[in-house]
Amino acid sequence: MLLFTLLVATQLLATSPAAAPKINPGPATVLAAPALAGRVTNEVGVPLPGVFVAVQGTSQATSTNAAGDFLLTLTSVKSVLLFKCQGYRDQTMTVAANNPLTVKMQSLTKAAAPPSGPVPVAPAVEAEATSPTTVLKFSEVLPAFPGGESAYYAFVRQTAHFPGEALKQGLSGTVYVSFVVDQQGRIIDAEIAKGCGHGFDEEALRVIRLMPWWTPGLMGGKPVRVARTMLVPFVFRTRD
């Protein structure tokens, strides 16, 4: 008897380094491995919040908190991590458990020379947020799905359908969908950040576009546009 399970995790709804809910890819038991702690910064050492961190080939994922820190449980002693952040180059790295990690993301534009004194992060963000058309990578208060994470998962379970082509072939896949939550909480500019074909991309994009309006992100108490990226994993499994 065939049974498929669609599960979804998100990196950016969380503002703490706690890992996203684990997704069991099948009936087999996965041996637990020690957690890996790390920090993600830009080229000049400024912590990057909201960076998506995932273990390649699995559904293990999390995001960095406001200090750029993350905590992730590995599925094996050595794993390959994927780092994604809007405006920065995707990065992969082979890591080992119990090995504190510092990752520097490379900007898609030429990095400025490191300043001689403290980096004025807060003033720069506040100035950038003054324009109503500016899209921020993060905000003081992140956008949130109405009802929180559990409500989001329930919405996806009720809305998404496993693609027929993938179901026939017994395939699994993970899709990354990026979008912007505007000042009213509307979902705009949704697009595939990283797809896997077989009908998964189209279905993930359809589900994201059907989401209800979110609670918008805030900067200095004012609504702002904030970019988000959602991880949409489709997991096919069989049981005897």
N, C-alpha and C positions, 0 to 999 in steps of 0.2 A: 504494500500500500504506500503510495507516494504522499509525502507531507512536506509542504514548503512553509518556510517562516520568513516573514519580512520584518526586519528590525531596523530601527534608525537611531543614530547617535548624533550628537552635535558638539562641536567644539566651542562654540562661542556663547552658549547660553550661560556657561559657568564662569564666575569671576575668581574662583579658587583653583588651586592646582589639582583638585580631585579628578581622577580619571573618569571618562564617560562609562556608562554601563557596559559590562562585558556582553558580547554576543557569541553564543555557542554555535560554531559552524556545523555541528553534527552531534550524534549521540556519544561519540568517543569522549573520554575524559581528558582534559588538558592539564598537565602537571603545572602547578603554580611556580613561578620564578620570582626572585626578589624584585622589588620595585626599583625603578631607576629615577633618580632625581636630576633635574637639570635646569639651566637658565638659558633664555634666548635673548640676544641683543642685536642691535644694528652694528654697522661698521665701526662706529666710534664708541661702542660700549654702552649705549643707552638701552635699558630693558625694553623688550617689545611685548606688550600684552596682546592677547587674542590670537597668538600664533597657533595654527592647527598642527598637532603632533600625532602621528599614527605609526603603528608597527606594520610595515609592508607585508602583504599576504594574509593579514588578519583583520578583525574588526576592532582591535584595541586602539583607542584614540582618546585624546584629551586636548586641552588648550592651555596656554600660559595665562597666569593671572596678572594683576596690575603691576607686579614686580618682575614680570617676565619669567617666573618660575613655573615648573610643571612637575608632575609626579605620574609615572606610567608603569604599570605592571607588564613585564615582558613575557612572551609566550615560550621563550627558550633562553638558554644561557647567553647566546649571542643573537642579536636581531638587527634588522635594518630599519631605521626610523626615517620617516618622511616629514619634512617641515614645510608648511605652506603659509604664506601671509601676503595679502594683497599689497602690491607695490614692491615686492621683493621676489628674488629668484627662488624657485623650489629647490630644496636641498635634501639630500639623502646622506645617511651616515650609519656605518656599522658600529654598534655599541655592545658593551657587555654589562651584565647586571652588577650592581653595587659599585658602579664606576661613575662618580659625579661628572656631569657633562656641562660644558658651556659651548653654545652654538652661536656663531655670528652670521646673521642673514645679510646677503648682498642686495643692495637696492637695485631696481631696474634702471635707475638713473645714476649718473656718476656721483659717488659719495663726496661730500664736502670734507675738507681737511679737519682733523680733530681740533676742537677749540682748546686754548691754553687753560681756561678756567672751567668752572662748573657749567654743564650744559643746561640752558634755560628751557627745559621741556615744557613746563606748564604754560608759560607765556606764549610759546610758539603755537601750542594747541589752541589756546583761547583766541589768538589772532586769526588762526585758520578757521575756527568755528564761527566767526562773525558773518561769513558769507552764507546765505541761505542755500546756495547751490553746491557748497563744498561737501564732499563725501569723506567722512573720517574713517580711519581704520579701527578706532576704538573710541569710547566715550566714558565719562565719569560714571554714568549709569547706562549700562548696556541695554539695547532693545530686548524685549522679552515677549515670547509667545503668550497669549492670554491664558492664564491658568497654570503657567509654568511648564516644566519639562514633562511631567506625567500627562498633562493635557495635550502636549505636542505629540508624544508617542501614540496616544490614543487616536488623535486625528490622522496620523499617518497610517496606522493599522486599519482604520476604517476606510481610508481614501485610496490607498495605493493598491495596485494589482500586479501580480507577478507576470512579466511579459510571456506571452504564449510561446514564442520561439525559444526563449531560455528555459522555460518549463519542459518543453519537449526534449531538449538536449541535456537537461539536468545541470544547468550552469548557474553559477553564482557570480555576483559582481558588486562593485562599490562605485558610487557616483558622487562627485563633489559638485555641488551647485552653489554658485555665488550670487548674491543679490544685494540690494540696498533697501534699508528700512528708512523711509523718509520722515519728515517732521510730524506727519499725521499718523504714522505707523503703517502706511501702505507698503506692499512689497513691489519693488520696481526693478527693472534692468536685470531680471533673473537670467542666468546663462550657465552653461556647463563649464565648470572650471577644469574638471578632469573626468572624462567618461570612460566607458568600457564596452559600448556597443550592445548588440543582441537585444535591443529594445529597452535596456535599462535606462539609458540617457533620457529618452523621450518621456518615460514614465516618471522618473525622478523630477524632471522639469515641470511636468504637469501637476504633480502633487505640490511642489513649492508654490506654483502660481495660484493654486486653489486655497492656500492658507488664508485664514482670516487676518485682519489687520492686527499688527503687533502693538505693544506699548512702546512708543518711540524712545530712542536713546536721549540722554540729557547731558549737556555740557554747561556748567555754570547755572544749572537750573532751567536752561532753555532747550527745547527740542532741537535735535540736529539730525542730519542724514548720516547713517552709519552703515558701512559695508559688513556683510555677514557671509559666512560660508558654511553650508550644511553638508554633513556626510550622510549619504543615503545608501546603506548596504542592503543588498538583496541576497539572502542566504537560502540555498536549496539543499534539502537533506532528505534522506530516505530512512525509513524504519521497517524492520521486518514485521 
